[in-house]
Amino acid sequence: MIPVYAGSSVRDAEKPLLRDANDLRLMRWAADALAHQAVLMLKEYTGRLYGSRVVALVGPGNNGGDGLFALAALARRGVAVTAVLLASQAHQEGLAALARAGGRTASAEALEALIEECDLFIDAAYGTGLRPGVQLPAIPRHIPVLACDVPSGVDADTGAAAQSVIPAERTVTFGALKTGLVVGSGHLVSGRIRVTDIGLTPTLGKPEAWVVQGDDLELLLDRDRGWSAAGRHKYQRGVLGLLAGSVRYPGAAVLSARAAVASGLGLLRTIVPENVAAALTSQVPEAVPLGTDELTALLAQNRRNGREGATRIGAWAIGPGLEDTPETRQHLQQILSANNPCVIDASALAMLEPGEHRQLRILTPHAGELNALLAKAGVRVSARDIAADPIRWARWAAVAYDCVILLKGSATICTAPDGYALIVHASTPDLATAGSGDVLTGILGTLLAAADFPATPTTGDATALTHRLTDLAAAGALIHAHAGALAAREGTVSAVDLLVELPRAARDLGL
């Protein structure tokens, strides 16, 4: 897992190392890393270094200084470099180094003509020091852009981006991976990110979040890989209850059920409307229907002794395609009053009330559903607010509903009430398709059902359990994203395509 820090935290960590204005070690390390990536990009896009042309937009602060020293290094290798200065003042030592190397400077008025003739554009304008309201120039799409530290226009703390943001093909960031590069709009405009160590680790403090990748799955699941695993029977592999489907949305229940089975579930028990039952039997013959009377008996038995076996349901997946009816509400309240862990999605989210409880829950809203959840909890925010600072508002909801929040998006955020947060990046934008969330619910249900949570957790276990629940949420998002990547190889992605690729995705990641 990769630690992530707010841009302001990185700036604070830099301060002790920047007290001596004559000490340029940090700047030279940063500039060398920037110049190295520029060399790689020039060779990739032009096939040559000597005689290629680089233009950099240079701001008045340290970000501009990084850019000037990087241009000087490129000039010494035969690259024709030009620094377009955004202000009357610029980093003096950087300007001197550029002049000694044979580089030139130009005013902002010359930028448009210079860009048309360049092979690579370096954005060293503002980095983490962007001032609100600044209008940034538009860079033609055919010109590759290398961003210095943070693409200009991106808030390094939140990922919010100005309308005039300069999207980058690649970003070289210094000291640590910054939050603004991996969430919100910042994630969409930063391109490939390279982190350069400049010696800040002793002063950085605690990460704000962690980015998880495919090879982190085993760590997130914390699953026993010993010899005894081969002897598990289907009930030990997980029994999941599914409450889903309606006359209007019959397919949602089928998608979730198929996803749960395809993810390796031991046994699926289903509560669905009559019109959905026939389709479910046809498409998911492994599913075993669960009647109202049996549900009441099972939940009562779980409360009494929590023993394993055919009578026990380990976890619940609730919400895909549900209709808000008295019967649905009754089932939901029965399940929410029990100790079984739950993943709650879609229509069921609107039936929840904020407040504390003893059940382990993962809520899986998209931004619009998160907005509604927050409003019910008395927190008035707009969709724009959530897009501008998604980690903050996901954490608010986690506290308000005493649960783990999995906020869906191109950067999926999984956070516990105490702020522990994991970030999973979608492998393809095609994952934003109808039914994709229903598939994710089935995957998460399987992981919850297979996990070994205590039947009666104590108050002292709360933090550890919600952290484990957050890990499982991120694991489900990873599997979902990998299935999307596999499906995207064949073209655009549908929810059914995800189902087809799920078994392979799970095996690839070691599930």
C-alpha positions in Angstrom: 0.0 0.0 0.0 1.2 3.5 -0.9 1.0 6.2 1.8 -0.8 9.4 0.8 -0.3 12.9 2.4 -2.2 16.1 2.1 -0.2 18.7 0.1 -0.2 21.0 3.2 1.3 18.2 5.3 4.2 17.8 2.8 4.8 21.6 2.8 5.0 21.5 6.6 7.5 18.7 6.4 9.6 20.7 4.0 9.9 23.8 6.2 12.7 22.5 8.5 14.7 21.7 5.4 14.1 25.0 3.7 15.1 27.3 6.6 18.5 28.0 4.9 17.6 29.9 1.7 21.1 29.1 0.3 20.6 25.3 0.7 19.4 24.2 -2.7 19.7 20.5 -2.2 15.9 19.8 -2.1 15.4 21.8 -5.3 18.2 20.2 -7.1 16.9 16.7 -6.2 13.5 17.7 -7.4 14.9 19.2 -10.6 17.0 16.2 -11.4 13.9 13.9 -11.1 11.9 16.3 -13.3 14.7 16.4 -15.9 15.0 12.6 -15.9 11.3 12.2 -16.7 11.6 14.9 -19.4 14.4 12.9 -21.0 12.3 9.7 -20.9 9.3 11.5 -22.5 11.3 13.2 -25.2 12.8 9.8 -26.2 9.4 8.2 -26.1 7.6 10.9 -28.2 10.4 12.1 -30.5 13.0 9.4 -30.5 15.7 11.9 -29.8 17.1 14.2 -27.2 19.6 16.5 -28.9 17.8 19.2 -30.9 14.4 18.6 -29.3 12.5 21.6 -28.0 11.1 22.0 -24.5 9.0 24.9 -23.2 8.3 25.4 -19.4 5.7 27.6 -17.8 7.7 28.9 -14.8 6.1 30.5 -11.7 7.7 32.8 -9.2 8.1 30.3 -6.3 10.0 27.1 -5.6 8.0 25.2 -8.1 9.3 27.5 -10.8 12.8 27.1 -9.4 12.5 23.3 -9.8 11.5 23.9 -13.4 14.4 26.3 -14.1 17.1 23.9 -12.8 15.5 21.1 -14.7 15.6 23.1 -17.9 19.3 23.9 -17.3 20.0 20.1 -17.0 18.2 19.5 -20.3 20.0 22.3 -22.0 23.4 20.8 -21.0 22.3 17.7 -22.9 21.5 19.5 -26.2 17.8 20.3 -25.7 16.6 23.7 -26.8 14.8 25.0 -23.7 12.7 28.1 -23.1 11.4 29.3 -19.7 8.2 31.3 -20.0 8.1 33.5 -16.9 4.7 34.2 -15.4 5.9 37.0 -13.1 8.5 39.8 -13.2 10.4 37.8 -10.5 11.6 34.3 -10.6 14.0 32.0 -8.7 17.3 33.8 -9.1 19.7 30.9 -8.7 17.5 28.9 -11.1 17.6 31.7 -13.7 21.4 31.9 -13.4 21.7 28.2 -13.9 19.5 28.4 -17.0 21.5 31.2 -18.5 24.9 29.4 -17.9 23.5 26.3 -19.7 22.4 28.3 -22.7 18.7 28.3 -22.1 16.5 31.3 -22.8 13.6 33.1 -21.2 10.4 34.6 -22.6 7.4 36.5 -21.4 3.9 35.0 -21.1 2.8 36.8 -24.3 5.1 34.6 -26.3 3.7 31.3 -24.9 1.2 30.5 -27.6 3.7 30.7 -30.4 6.4 28.8 -28.4 4.0 25.9 -27.5 3.2 25.2 -31.2 6.8 24.5 -31.9 7.8 22.5 -28.8 8.1 18.7 -28.3 7.4 18.8 -24.6 5.7 21.2 -22.2 6.8 21.4 -18.5 4.2 22.8 -16.1 6.2 24.4 -13.3 3.8 27.2 -12.7 2.4 26.9 -9.2 2.4 23.3 -8.0 0.9 23.2 -4.5 0.9 27.0 -4.3 -1.9 27.8 -6.8 -3.7 31.0 -6.1 -7.5 30.9 -6.5 -8.9 32.6 -9.6 -5.7 32.3 -11.6 -6.4 31.7 -15.3 -4.0 29.1 -16.7 -3.2 28.8 -20.4 -4.7 26.0 -22.6 -2.2 23.6 -23.9 -3.0 21.8 -27.2 -3.8 18.2 -26.8 -1.1 16.9 -29.1 1.7 18.5 -26.9 2.7 16.1 -24.0 2.7 17.8 -20.6 5.0 17.0 -17.7 3.8 18.4 -14.4 6.2 19.5 -11.7 5.0 18.3 -8.3 1.2 18.9 -9.0 -0.6 19.9 -12.2 -1.3 23.6 -11.9 -4.9 24.1 -11.0 -5.2 21.1 -8.7 -5.6 21.5 -5.0 -3.0 19.2 -3.5 -5.1 18.6 -0.3 -8.4 17.6 -1.9 -8.1 16.9 -5.6 -10.4 19.8 -6.6 -9.4 21.2 -9.9 -9.8 24.7 -11.5 -11.6 24.9 -14.8 -8.4 26.0 -16.4 -6.3 23.2 -15.0 -3.4 22.0 -17.1 -3.9 18.2 -17.5 -0.6 16.2 -17.5 0.6 13.2 -19.3 2.9 12.5 -16.4 3.5 14.1 -13.0 6.7 14.1 -10.9 5.7 14.7 -7.3 8.2 15.4 -4.5 8.5 14.1 -1.0 5.4 11.9 -0.9 2.3 11.1 -2.9 -0.2 13.9 -2.4 -3.9 13.4 -1.8 -4.9 15.8 -4.6 -3.2 13.5 -7.1 -5.2 10.4 -6.3 -8.8 11.6 -5.6 -11.3 13.9 -7.1 -10.6 15.6 -10.4 -6.8 15.7 -9.6 -6.7 11.9 -10.1 -8.1 12.4 -13.7 -5.6 15.1 -14.8 -2.3 13.9 -13.2 -1.5 11.1 -15.7 1.2 8.7 -14.6 2.7 9.7 -11.3 6.3 9.3 -10.2 7.1 10.0 -6.6 10.6 11.3 -5.8 12.1 10.9 -2.3 13.7 14.1 -1.1 14.3 13.1 2.5 11.0 14.1 4.1 10.1 10.8 5.7 11.3 11.7 9.3 9.1 14.8 9.3 6.0 13.7 7.4 4.0 12.2 10.2 0.9 9.9 9.7 -0.5 9.4 6.2 -3.9 10.8 5.4 -4.8 7.6 3.4 -3.3 4.7 1.5 -3.6 3.8 -2.2 -4.1 0.0 -2.6 -3.2 -2.0 -5.6 -3.7 -5.5 -6.9 -0.8 -7.1 -5.1 -2.2 -5.8 -1.8 -5.2 -8.1 -1.9 -3.7 -10.8 0.3 -2.8 -8.3 2.9 -6.2 -6.8 2.9 -8.0 -10.1 3.2 -5.6 -11.4 5.9 -6.8 -14.9 5.0 -5.4 -18.2 6.4 -3.4 -19.8 3.6 -2.5 -22.9 5.6 -3.2 -26.6 4.9 -6.5 -26.5 6.8 -8.1 -24.3 4.2 -8.4 -27.2 1.8 -10.7 -28.9 4.2 -13.3 -26.2 4.5 -16.9 -27.0 3.6 -19.3 -24.7 1.8 -20.7 -23.2 5.0 -17.1 -22.2 6.1 -16.5 -20.6 2.8 -19.4 -18.2 3.5 -23.1 -18.1 3.6 -24.6 -14.9 2.3 -28.1 -13.6 2.5 -29.3 -11.4 -0.3 -32.3 -9.0 0.0 -32.7 -7.4 -3.4 -34.9 -7.0 -6.5 -38.3 -5.6 -7.3 -40.9 -5.5 -10.1 -39.2 -2.5 -11.6 -35.6 -3.7 -11.2 -35.6 -7.5 -11.4 -32.1 -7.6 -13.0 -30.3 -6.0 -10.1 -30.9 -9.0 -7.8 -29.7 -11.4 -10.5 -26.5 -9.4 -11.1 -25.7 -9.3 -7.3 -26.5 -13.0 -7.0 -24.3 -14.0 -9.9 -21.5 -11.9 -8.7 -21.5 -13.4 -5.3 -21.4 -17.0 -6.7 -18.8 -16.1 -9.2 -16.6 -14.6 -6.4 -16.4 -18.0 -4.7 -19.2 -17.9 -2.2 -20.1 -21.1 -0.4 -23.9 -20.7 -0.2 -26.4 -18.0 -1.3 -29.7 -17.5 0.4 -32.1 -15.1 -1.3 -35.1 -13.0 -0.4 -36.6 -11.7 -3.6 -40.1 -10.8 -5.0 -42.0 -13.5 -6.8 -41.4 -12.0 -10.2 -37.6 -12.1 -9.6 -37.6 -15.6 -8.2 -38.1 -17.4 -11.5 -35.3 -15.4 -13.2 -33.0 -16.1 -10.2 -33.6 -19.8 -10.3 -32.9 -19.9 -14.0 -29.7 -17.8 -14.0 -28.4 -18.6 -10.5 -29.5 -22.2 -9.8 -27.1 -22.4 -6.9 -29.2 -19.8 -4.9 -31.5 -21.2 -2.2 -34.7 -19.2 -1.5 -35.3 -17.9 2.1 -38.8 -17.3 3.3 -40.0 -14.8 5.8 -40.7 -17.3 8.5 -37.3 -19.0 8.0 -35.6 -15.6 8.1 -37.2 -14.8 11.5 -36.1 -18.2 12.8 -32.5 -17.9 11.5 -32.0 -14.5 12.9 -33.3 -15.6 16.3 -31.0 -18.6 16.3 -28.0 -16.5 15.3 -28.7 -14.2 18.3 -28.9 -17.2 20.6 -25.8 -19.1 19.8 -24.3 -18.0 16.4 -23.3 -21.6 15.6 -22.1 -22.5 12.1 -23.9 -24.7 9.7 -26.8 -24.6 7.2 -28.9 -22.5 9.6 -26.4 -19.7 9.9 -26.1 -16.7 7.5 -22.7 -15.1 7.9 -23.4 -11.7 6.2 -26.0 -9.9 4.2 -26.0 -8.0 0.9 -29.0 -5.6 0.8 -30.3 -3.1 -1.6 -29.8 -3.7 -5.4 -33.1 -3.0 -7.1 -35.2 -2.9 -3.8 -38.5 -1.2 -3.7 -39.5 0.7 -0.5 -42.5 -1.3 0.7 -43.7 -2.3 4.2 -42.5 -5.8 3.6 -39.1 -4.6 2.5 -38.9 -2.4 5.6 -39.8 -5.2 7.8 -37.1 -7.5 6.4 -34.6 -4.7 6.5 -35.3 -3.9 10.2 -35.0 -7.6 11.1 -31.6 -7.9 9.4 -30.3 -4.6 10.8 -31.2 -5.6 14.3 -29.0 -8.7 14.1 -25.3 -9.1 14.4 -24.5 -10.2 10.9 -22.2 -7.9 8.9 -24.0 -6.2 6.0 -23.2 -4.4 2.8 -25.9 -1.9 2.0 -26.4 -0.4 -1.4 -28.7 1.4 -3.8 -32.3 1.7 -2.6 -31.6 0.4 0.9 -29.4 3.5 1.6 -32.5 5.7 1.6 -34.1 3.5 4.2 -31.3 4.0 6.7 -31.2 6.4 9.7 -28.0 7.9 11.0 -26.8 7.0 14.5 -24.8 4.4 16.4 -25.4 0.7 16.4 -23.6 -2.6 17.0 -23.7 -4.0 13.5 -20.7 -4.0 11.1 -21.9 -2.2 8.0 -20.4 -1.2 4.6 -22.4 1.5 2.8 -21.7 1.9 -0.9 -23.0 5.2 -2.1 -22.1 7.1 -5.2 -21.7 10.9 -4.8 -25.5 11.6 -5.2 -26.4 9.0 -2.6 -23.7 10.3 -0.3 -25.3 13.7 -0.6 -28.6 12.3 0.5 -27.2 10.4 3.4 -25.4 13.5 4.7 -28.6 15.6 4.3 -30.5 13.1 6.4 -27.8 13.4 9.0 -28.2 17.2 9.0 -25.0 17.9 7.0 -25.8 20.3 4.1 -23.4 20.0 1.3 -23.7 20.1 -2.5 -22.6 17.6 -5.1 -19.9 20.1 -6.0 -18.6 20.1 -2.4 -18.4 16.3 -2.4 -16.6 16.2 -5.8 -14.1 18.9 -4.5 -13.2 17.0 -1.2 -14.5 13.4 -1.4 -12.4 12.0 1.5 -13.7 14.6 3.9 -17.4 14.0 3.2 -17.0 10.2 3.1 -15.5 10.5 6.6 -18.4 12.7 7.7 -20.9 10.0 6.6 -18.9 7.2 8.2 -19.2 9.0 11.5 -22.8 9.9 11.1 -23.9 6.4 10.2 -21.3 4.6 12.4 -20.1 2.4 9.5 -17.6 2.0 6.7 -18.3 4.1 3.7 -17.3 2.9 0.2 -17.7 6.0 -2.0 -17.9 4.9 -5.6 -16.0 6.8 -8.3 -13.0 6.7 -10.6 -11.1 6.8 -7.3 -13.1 4.7 -4.8 -12.7 5.8 -1.2 -13.2 3.3 1.6 -13.1 5.0 5.1 -13.9 4.0 8.7 -15.4 6.3 11.3 -12.0 7.1 12.8 -10.7 8.3 9.5 -8.7 5.3 8.3 -9.0 5.5 4.6 -8.0 3.4 1.5 -8.2 4.5 -2.1 -8.7 2.2 -5.1 -8.5 3.4 -8.6 -10.8 2.2 -11.3 -9.0 0.4 -14.1 -11.3 1.8 -16.8 -13.9 4.5 -17.1 -16.2 1.9 -18.5 -16.9 0.6 -15.0 -19.3 3.5 -14.7 -22.1 1.5 -16.3 -25.6 0.3 -15.2 -25.4 -2.7 -13.0 -21.7 -2.3 -12.1 -22.6 -1.4 -8.5 -24.9 -4.4 -8.2 -21.9 -6.6 -9.2 -19.7 -4.9 -6.6 -22.4 -5.5 -3.9 -22.2 -9.3 -4.7 -18.4 -9.3 -4.4 -18.5 -7.5 -1.1 -21.1 -9.8 0.2 -19.0 -12.8 -0.5 -16.0 -11.3 1.2 -18.0 -10.4 4.3 -19.6 -13.8 4.5 -16.2 -15.6 4.3 -14.6 -13.3 6.9 -14.4 -14.6 10.5 -15.9 -11.8 12.6 -16.8 -12.4 16.2 -20.5 -13.1 16.8 -20.7 -10.6 19.7 -18.0 -8.0 19.2 -17.0 -6.0 22.3 -16.6 -2.2 22.5 -12.9 -2.5 22.6 -12.9 -4.3 19.3 -14.6 -1.5 17.4 -11.7 0.2 15.8 -9.9 -3.0 14.8 -13.1 -4.4 13.3 -14.0 -1.3 11.3 -10.4 -1.2 10.0 -10.8 -4.8 8.9 -14.1 -4.0 7.3 -12.5 -1.1 5.4 -9.8 -3.5 4.2 -12.5 -5.9 2.9 -14.3 -3.0 1.2 -11.1 -2.0 -0.6 -10.4 -5.7 -1.5 -13.9 -5.9 -3.1 -13.2 -2.7 -5.1 -9.9 -4.1 -6.2 -11.4 -7.3 -7.5 -14.2 -5.3 -9.2 -11.7 -3.0 -10.9 -9.5 -5.9 -12.1 -12.6 -7.6 -13.6 -13.3 -4.3 -15.4 -9.7 -4.2 -16.7 -10.0 -7.8 -18.1 -13.4 -7.0 -19.7 -12.1 -3.8 -21.2 -9.6 -5.7 -23.2 -12.4 -6.9 -25.4 -14.1 -3.5 -25.8 -16.6 -1.6 -23.8 -17.8 -3.0 -20.5 -21.2 -4.1 -19.3 -22.2 -5.5 -16.0 -22.6 -9.0 -17.6 -19.0 -8.7 -19.0 -17.8 -8.1 -15.4 -19.6 -11.3 -14.3 -17.9 -13.3 -17.0 -14.4 -12.0 -15.9 -15.0 -12.2 -12.2 -13.7 -15.8 -11.6 -10.5 -15.0 -13.5 -10.1 -11.6 -11.8 -10.4 -13.3 -8.4 -7.8 -16.0 -9.2 -5.4 -13.4 -10.8 -5.4 -11.5 -7.5 -5.1 -14.6 -5.3 -8.6 -14.8 -3.9 
